[in-house]
Amino acid sequence: MSHANNLYFHYASAGASPRRMTISVEALARVVEAERAAGRRPGRLTEYLDGAPDGACFTVSFDDAHASVLAHAAPLLAELDVPATLFVPTAFVGTSDELLDWDALGRLRELGWTLGAHSHTHPRMGWRLYDEDEAAHRARLLDECVRARETMARELGEAPRLFAYPFGEAPDLAREAVAAAGYDAAFTVAPSAAWDGDRLRIPRVEGQPPPPGVSEARTSFSVVVPAFERVKILSEVVTRLAKQTYPRDRYEVIVVDDGSREDVSPIFAEMPENVRLVRQGDAAFRAGQARQRGAREARHDVLAFLDADVAVGKDFLWHLDWAHRHVEDAVLLGYLSGYNLHDLGHVHTLDEVRGQDLDRLRVIPDRSREPALRATFDHPEWLDDPWTLTYTGNVSLSRSLFERVGGFADDFVGWGLEDLDLGYRLHRAGARFVFSRFAIGFHLTDPHEAAPRNPFRRRAPTRDAFAGYLANLARLEAAHAGDPAIAAFAARSRADVEETCSRPHTVGIEWGGAATVRSPWHRRLHRVIPGGVPLHELCDRVAYAEKVRARSVYVLGGAPAEHGAFLEVVRRARDVVEWVAMRTLVYPFAAPGLARAARAAGVVAATCEVHAMRRDVHEAILGPDTFDAFRRGLDALAEAGIERSARVVRSPRAAAAHEDTLAALAAEGIRVDEVVEL
């Protein structure tokens, strides 16, 4: 069916930018010029609401609500008289300086842009999570679509009619959710503009020209797998690698056995010629040295490192190929479903994975990296220290880049940190860190293993169990002495070891700073995670509190009581600890019965964030008509029998009323725990 050439983009820049998926205004102007030269005129995606723009049109749209759209793309497109659409992931709005806030989105609409929804939290909609059946998956997708539409209606005064699927992925359940939420047209990402007429699966094509030098030839890969024991899991991993759909002459698999006591050679008896076994070692676990040996043996251009317990789907190498052909000097970080620093009970076992189509397997979120990745739309290059995400359980890079930084250091022994050391050196050498949720590996765990190599995963680890890890940490510090980023990482790591071994009295559960009422300093006072923290991550923290046998849980982060799972998580926490306390912005407890429900669920104390106890000053900071809800919430906490204390925020706007605030709190018997100076 003939229709418009729908071009989509993500970010814009004033000049050339090293950031991936960013188009300069000069290049964008050339794209528009080329479309017009081909005889196409600019159209609007809203034309699909009444039929479809014909094939003589082209359209322009951007995803993700990046600040650069208003700063750079909007002025150029206005000058060129090209209308455009922005698809907004509503949970991210205003959560960092990189992203537009609601006022900026309003200005964009005034400039004639159409605003559509891009879900609420930008998930891969084709992923069913480990704790979901089909009904739960369907409900989550519907919630994503409904919340995005309701949020835009509330903040902008108009509900969007257009939707764009995150990652361009539109499985049937996602399509059904979009329809049920009331959208009239929805857009995917496709390799071509061909369309079958389905208004809820309208294709868009990448508008940004490929970077110079992109090869049409497929990348050649040497997949390196360091192995030590765990023969059954290794067999599953290698068998799946041998059955890749990627051209066999364009990849090889090198398994480096680092001295396993059990014979691994039967695995390779009937493997194809591109899968081979290399032996080294003396029954010691030295993953870095084994990977280095595999790299020396490699014949191909790109090294893909996988752990011996990471199984991948049959199309895995195709996803790596796309990234490495499009991003020069890429360090491609793949997803690791089921990987977690601490074993919290949610794992992929060999029995679960064997014989299954991994594309249909339920995903256990990559807990260790998910918060940082979610906050940056999977762009680790936005981070100051992307090297901290370099897990060689699933990472690939060119052999030339690997050799340029010297490969793996030889002095790391046992479990941990040889990969971060490599990542650090790659970052300092100017490598471009790229992340892919499509290059996914499934981390397999033997639940019967008595002593996992990762000491954090042991049920009751002692300090002695961390001796090797701490020795590696000292080596990391010594190798990069004087770098404050390394020093900060080492301090956090030692604190994590100490907490894990010392059985902390209290475990904090951070809810991500989400709130509908925010001060101008909200992002300075709270660690804002777009959309708040998902339920499964909150429950992981409860499981961690149980693992380390904490006595209490402290709930914090914006307005946890606004989270739909607030009472459920509190109840779960109360089942494993002696008491639950929280920090709160107070106003949510103005809702009838919520404070009593919180007390019944297990909350015994609340630290209340207080800007001012005077109406005029409070509303000058938090907005009109906010003081009454704050006041009712404060009273409701007391009536429910929840002990109140205060965290007073002394800002320039509140300074004149500061002494009055302290006096009012004292008069009510509310103890001041902390004064935050802004």
Secondary structure as GFF3:
##gff-version 3
##sequence-region A 1 678
A	DSSP	beta_strand	5	9	.	.	.	ID=ss1
A	DSSP	beta_strand	11	13	.	.	.	ID=ss2
A	DSSP	beta_strand	22	24	.	.	.	ID=ss3
A	DSSP	alpha_helix	25	37	.	.	.	ID=ss4
A	DSSP	beta_strand	41	42	.	.	.	ID=ss5
A	DSSP	three_ten_helix	45	49	.	.	.	ID=ss6
A	DSSP	beta_strand	57	63	.	.	.	ID=ss7
A	DSSP	alpha_helix	67	68	.	.	.	ID=ss8
A	DSSP	pi_helix	69	73	.	.	.	ID=ss9
A	DSSP	alpha_helix	74	79	.	.	.	ID=ss10
A	DSSP	beta_strand	85	88	.	.	.	ID=ss11
A	DSSP	three_ten_helix	90	92	.	.	.	ID=ss12
A	DSSP	alpha_helix	102	110	.	.	.	ID=ss13
A	DSSP	beta_strand	114	117	.	.	.	ID=ss14
A	DSSP	alpha_helix	134	156	.	.	.	ID=ss15
A	DSSP	beta_strand	162	164	.	.	.	ID=ss16
A	DSSP	three_ten_helix	166	168	.	.	.	ID=ss17
A	DSSP	alpha_helix	172	180	.	.	.	ID=ss18
A	DSSP	beta_strand	185	189	.	.	.	ID=ss19
A	DSSP	beta_strand	202	206	.	.	.	ID=ss20
A	DSSP	beta_strand	221	227	.	.	.	ID=ss21
A	DSSP	alpha_helix	231	242	.	.	.	ID=ss22
A	DSSP	three_ten_helix	248	250	.	.	.	ID=ss23
A	DSSP	beta_strand	251	257	.	.	.	ID=ss24
A	DSSP	three_ten_helix	265	268	.	.	.	ID=ss25
A	DSSP	beta_strand	275	279	.	.	.	ID=ss26
A	DSSP	alpha_helix	287	297	.	.	.	ID=ss27
A	DSSP	beta_strand	302	306	.	.	.	ID=ss28
A	DSSP	beta_strand	310	312	.	.	.	ID=ss29
A	DSSP	alpha_helix	316	326	.	.	.	ID=ss30
A	DSSP	beta_strand	330	337	.	.	.	ID=ss31
A	DSSP	alpha_helix	350	353	.	.	.	ID=ss32
A	DSSP	three_ten_helix	358	360	.	.	.	ID=ss33
A	DSSP	alpha_helix	370	375	.	.	.	ID=ss34
A	DSSP	three_ten_helix	380	382	.	.	.	ID=ss35
A	DSSP	three_ten_helix	386	389	.	.	.	ID=ss36
A	DSSP	beta_strand	394	398	.	.	.	ID=ss37
A	DSSP	alpha_helix	399	404	.	.	.	ID=ss38
A	DSSP	alpha_helix	418	428	.	.	.	ID=ss39
A	DSSP	beta_strand	432	443	.	.	.	ID=ss40
A	DSSP	three_ten_helix	455	457	.	.	.	ID=ss41
A	DSSP	three_ten_helix	463	466	.	.	.	ID=ss42
A	DSSP	alpha_helix	467	479	.	.	.	ID=ss43
A	DSSP	alpha_helix	484	502	.	.	.	ID=ss44
A	DSSP	beta_strand	506	510	.	.	.	ID=ss45
A	DSSP	alpha_helix	522	525	.	.	.	ID=ss46
A	DSSP	alpha_helix	535	547	.	.	.	ID=ss47
A	DSSP	beta_strand	552	556	.	.	.	ID=ss48
A	DSSP	three_ten_helix	560	562	.	.	.	ID=ss49
A	DSSP	alpha_helix	566	576	.	.	.	ID=ss50
A	DSSP	beta_strand	579	584	.	.	.	ID=ss51
A	DSSP	three_ten_helix	587	590	.	.	.	ID=ss52
A	DSSP	alpha_helix	594	601	.	.	.	ID=ss53
A	DSSP	beta_strand	603	610	.	.	.	ID=ss54
A	DSSP	alpha_helix	615	622	.	.	.	ID=ss55
A	DSSP	alpha_helix	627	639	.	.	.	ID=ss56
A	DSSP	beta_strand	643	650	.	.	.	ID=ss57
A	DSSP	three_ten_helix	655	657	.	.	.	ID=ss58
A	DSSP	alpha_helix	658	667	.	.	.	ID=ss59
A	DSSP	beta_strand	671	677	.	.	.	ID=ss60
###
